[in-house]
Amino acid sequence: MNPITTQQKTALLPMIICCALFFILGYITWANGALIPFVRLAFNLGTDLQAFFILFASYIAYFFLALPSSWILDKIGFKNGIVLSLFLIVIGALVILPAASKLSYELFLVSIFIQASGMALLQTAINPYLSIIGPIESAAQRISIVGIFNKTAGIIVPFVLGSILLKDYDTISSKIQDLKVGPEHDALLAELSERIHSPYIGMAIGVAILAIVVFVVKMPDVDVNKEEAVEENAYVKKKSSIFHFPHLFLGALAIFFCVAVEVMAGDIIGTYGRLLSLPPFFVKYGTAFTLGCMLVGYFIGIATIPRFISQQFALRICTLVGIAFTTISVFTSGMTSYVFVALLGIANALMWPAIFPLGIKGLGRFTKVGSGVMIMGIAGGAIWPLVYGYLKDTLGIDFQHAFLYAMVPAYLYILYFASYGHRLSETRISK
């Protein structure tokens, strides 16, 4: 039987499971937006830069775990890899509990890193799977569909965690600043830190149940290497290393900057709102506004790619829109500035769905390892907020201009990849 026909008959079940998994990924990933103001308050941190290490711990795991994740998937298979990744997420959620009780920021960061390690394994498995279960030309559409579930979870989580962790944020913040270090001060911090217990216990239970479901359900496995090898030409078959495909590494760098601008718009917006002196509502729930705009972008992608525009053209348009919205946000003030940061969600939505398939296109049997290289680029979410924090807190640059200096170079590189970088290996592969 033709393997493509088999995939078409079994595509629905993998898509449903992938949608559920991307919901979990979105919930945990975008929880950072609520955690940043929470940890700054609960752990009595002095600067935004210190709080941004939540993002560092969350995203740097992808850099270290992406390639080992490819090796793990080769050894234990796609389905078992998903189960293992979910249980790593459960362990990370449980480690958060003693970290909060002991007011240990270091242990808190370790718990976030453990969760992110599970998510790195999960991302390495799912993204090539989505690209391979249908035509590569419509991969951006499939990734957009699961992206809707991912961002819907991201919209929900600020309201769930924000209402629990950041309740009476201004009042408690004023009390902590007014109290001298002592028993009363420590008791208030301890009471605040206890708020994290119930949501993360609930998260651990929910993810554990999903892991059991995935383990029990019969789920077709796609041999990525085998499926891609069918399409290999003479050029690809002669190659013994992924280093012969420059577009892959340019794509990984594009993912680096793609995640960087996503995190800047989605997780930093609460800090941005606070610095604009907006009401607490916009500080608590800023991530939800950005992700709501990303949902709009995903729906645009589903409707237009590849029917009306190619994913390369969509990527170029998105970068130009991102530069325009960033510039407007920097040279306006108050609510107008805040709204244009949120609107960056529309510009950012189609970047990952377009970049990932372009980066792994034509890799043949190197697709799985190439996926690991691409996933390493998620480290952009770890590095870029620290760059922004350094510009703002250490160099003393105005927070809006620091935002401009961080965002525009990232968009310009993605524009280069969309226009030229993705084609560097194309001539040789297509021969």
N, C-alpha and C positions, 0 to 999 in steps of 0.2 A: 504493500500500500504506500502511496506517495506520502512522505512525511509532512508535507505542507498541508495535505488534506486532513491528516490526523490532527494537526495543530488547530485547524479551523473548527473541527468538531469539538475539541476539548478546550477551546480558548475561554469559554464563559466562566468555568469554575476557577481557573487560575486568576482571571481578572477580578472576580468577586473577592477571593482571598487576598489578592494584592491590594484591593481597595481598603479592606479591613486593616491590613498591616500598615498601609500608608496613613490611615487615621491614627493609629497608635504612634507612628513616627512623628506625625504632626503635633499630636497632643504633647508629647514629651519634649520635642525640639522647641516648640514655641512657648513652652512653660517658662523659658528663660526670660521672656518679657516681663513676667510678674515676679520672677525670682530676683532680678537685678535690684529693684528698689527695696524688696524684702530683705535681702542679705545685707544691703548697706545699712539698713536700720537695725536688724536683729543682731548682726555681728559687730555693730558700732564701727563701721568702716569709715575712713576719713575722706576718701575721694571716689569719684566715679570710676577711675582707672582700676582701683582695687576691686570694685564690684564687677567690672567687665571680665575678670578672671573666671567668672561663671561661664561666659561664652568661650573663653579659651579652653577650659576643661572639657566643655561639651563638644567642641569642634576639632580640637587637636587630636583626639582619639582616632578620627578618620585617617589622618596622615600616617599614624603608626600601625593601625589595624587593617587598612584596606587590602594590602598585598597578602599579609597572613590570612586574611579572610578568604581570599581566592584559593589559597592552599587548603584551608579547612573545608571549603565547599568541594574541592576536588576529592578530598578524602572521605567525607561523610555524606555528600549529596545535598541537593537544594533543600529538600524538605527537612532533613535533620538539622541543616544549618539554620533554618528559620526557627526551629524549636530551641536550639541552643542560644540563638540571639535573644529570643524572648525571655529565657530564664536569666541571662545576663542582665537584662533590663530589670527584672524582678529583684535580683540581688542588689543592684544599684539603688533601687527605690527603698529597699529595707535598710541599707547602710545609712541613708539620709537621716533615719530616725535617731540613732545615737549621736550622729553629728550635730543635729539640732539640739538635742537634750544637753550635750556637753558644751554647746556653743563653740565647737571646733570648726572654724572655717576651712582649715586644711583638710579635715576628714570629709567635710561637705563637698569640697572640690573633688576628692577621690571618688565619692559616690556618684557625682555627675560624670566623671571619667568612665566609671564602670558601666553606667547606663549607655554612654555614648559608644563604648566598645561594642555593646550588643547592637546598637543601631548601625554601626559601621558594617558589621557582618550582614545585617539585614539589608542594608542599601546595596552592598556588593552583590547580593543574590538577586534582588528584585529588579534592578535597573536593566541589566542585560537580558533578563527574562522577558521584560516588557518589550524590549527592542526586537526580540527574536521571534515572538509568537505571532507576528504578522509582518507585513511589508515594512522595510526600513523607512520608506518614504512617509509612512503614516505613524511612525513611532512617536513623534511629537504629540500626535492626537491621543494615543493611548496613555502617555505619561501625563498629559493634561487631564485626562479623566481621573486617574488616581490622585493627581494633584488637587482636584476638587475636594476629595476626602481629606487629604493632608491639610489643606488650608481651612476647611470647615472645622476640623479639630483645633487648628490654631486660633480660629475665631472664638471657639467655645472656651478654650482654656484660660484666657485672661479674665473672663467673667467668673469662671469657677474658682480659680486660684486667687484672682484679685479680690473677690468678695470675702474670701476667707483670710488670706495672708495680709492684705492691705486695708482691712477694715479699720476705720478711724486713723488712717495713716498720718494725717497732719497733727491730730491731737497727741498721738503716741510719740511722734517725732519731736514735738515741742517739749513733752515731758522728759524724754531722754536727754535732750539738750540742757534742760533746766536742772536736772538732778545731778548731784555730785556722785562720783564713783563710790559705791558702798552697797549695803544690803538691799536698799530699796531700788536702786538703779539696776542691780543684778537680777532682782526678782522680776522687774518689768521686762528685761530682756529675755529671761527664761520663759515668762508667760507668753511673750511674742513668739519665741521659737517653737513652742508646743503647737502652734497653729498648723504647722506643716505635717503633723502626724497623720491626721485623718485623710487628707487627700492622697498622700503617698501610700498609705496602707490600702486605700481603695484602688489606686493605680496598680499596685503589686498583685492584688487579687484578680483584677480584670485582665492583666497581661498573662498571668498564669493560666487562667481559664482559656484564653485564646491559644496559648501554646499547646494545651491539651487537645483542643479542637483540631489544630493543624496536624498534630501527631496522629489523631484517630482518623481523620478524613483521608480518603484515597485521592491523592493529588498527582496528576501527571507531571513527570519530570521532563524538562527539555534539555537535551544534551547540546549546550551552546556550541561547543567545539565541533561536534558532528554536523550540526545544522549549518554553521558558517563554513565548514570545510567543503560542503557541497558547492558553494559559490566561489571557492578559491580559484584564482587563475594561476598561470605559470609563475608570475612574479611573486605572489604571496607564498606559493608552495616552496620556493627556493629559500625563503628567509628563515633564519633560525633565532631571531631576536625581535622583540618589540621596538628596539631602538632603530629599526629600519623604517619606522612609520612616524615621521616628525609631526604629522597632524594630530597624533594621539597626545603628545606632550604639550603641544600648543592648546589642545582641547582641555587638558587637565588644568592648565593655567587659566583658561577661560572659565572653567568651573570654579577655580579659586576666587576669581573676581566676581563671578555670578553670585556665589554664596556670600561673599563680602558685602555686596550692595544689598542683597536680600536681608541680611542680618542688621545692617546699618539702618535700613528703612523699617524693619519689623520689630527688632528688639531694642534699638536705641531710641525709638520714637517717644517712649515714656520719659526718658531722661531729657530728651529734646523739649518735650512739653513742659517739664518742670523748669528748665532753664528759660523757657519763654514766659514763665509765670502764669501758665494756664491753670484752670481749676483742677483739683485732684482727679476728677472723673477721666480727664484726658491723659493723665499720667498713668492711671491704673489700666486703662483699656485701649491704649494707643495701638498695641499689637493687633488687636481685633480689627481696627479700622484699616490698617495696612493690608492685612490678610483678606479682608472683604474686597478691597480693590484688586488683590491678586486673583480672587475668584472670578471677577469680571474679566480679567485678562485670560484666564483659562477657558472660559466660555467662548471668548473671541477666537482663541486658538482652535478649539474643537470645531467651530463653525467654518473656519477659513483655511486650515492647514490639512491636507495639501490641495484641497479643492480649488481655492482661489489664489493662494500665495504659497511659495515654498518656505520651508522652515528657515533657510538661510536669509531670505528677504525679510521674514518676520523678525529675525534676530537683529538685523540692521536697523529696522524701524524702532524696535524696543530700546536699543542703546541711544538713539537720537532723542527719543521721548524722555528717557532717563536723564540725559544731560540737561534737557530743557527744564524738566520739573525740578531738578536739583538746583539749577541756577535761580529759578523763580523763588524756591523756598529760602534760599540764602539772602536774596535781596528784597525780601518782604519781611513782615514781622507779625507777631501774634498768631491769631487763628489762621490767617492766610498761609503763613509759612508752614504751620503744622499740617494743614490740609494737603499741601503739595508734597510734603514728606510721605503722608499716607498714600497719595496718588502714585507714588513710585511703585506701589504694589502692582499697578497695571503694567508699567514698563518692565518690571522684573519677572512677571508671571511666565512668559514664554521663553525665557532665557535658558533655564535648565532643560526643558523639553526639546529645545532646538540644538543646544550645544552637545548634549550627551550622545545622541545618535550620530552626529557629525564626527565626534571624536573617536568612536569605535567603528566607524564605517570601513569596511574592506579589510578588517584585521584577520578574518578567517579563524584558524585555530588559536590565535592569540587574543580572541575576544574576551575571554574570562579574565586573563591577566590584565588586558587593557582596561577592562572595567575597574579593576582594582586601582590602576594608575589614575583613572578619572576620579574615582571616589576620594583619593588622596587630596584632590583639589578642594574638598569641603573644608580643609584647614583654613581657607580664607575667612571663614566665620570666626576662627580663633584669633587670627592675627590682626584683621582690619579694625575691629573695635578697640584693640590696644593701641593701634596707630592713631586712631581718632582721639582716644583718651590721652595719649602722650602729647599730641598737638595741642589739645585743649588744656590739660591740667599741668603739664610740665613746661611746654614752650609758651603757654599763656596766650595762645591764639584764640580769638573770639570763637565761641562754639559753632556759630553758623559758618564762618569762613573755614574753620577746621573741617566741617562737614563737606564743604565744597572741595577742599584739597584732597580729601579721602575718596570722594565718590567719582569725580570726573575722570581721573586717570584710569580707574577701574573700568568705567564704561568705554573709554577710548580703546583699551586693549580688546574688549569683547567685540567692538566694532571692527577692529583689525582681523580678528579670528573669523568673524562672520563674512568679511569681504574677501580675504585672501588666505588666512592661516589654515582653514579647513581643507584647502585644495592642494597643499604642498605635496601630499602623497598621491593625489588623485590621478595624475597622468600615468604614473608607473603602475598603479593598481588596476586601472581600467584597460591596460594594454592586453 
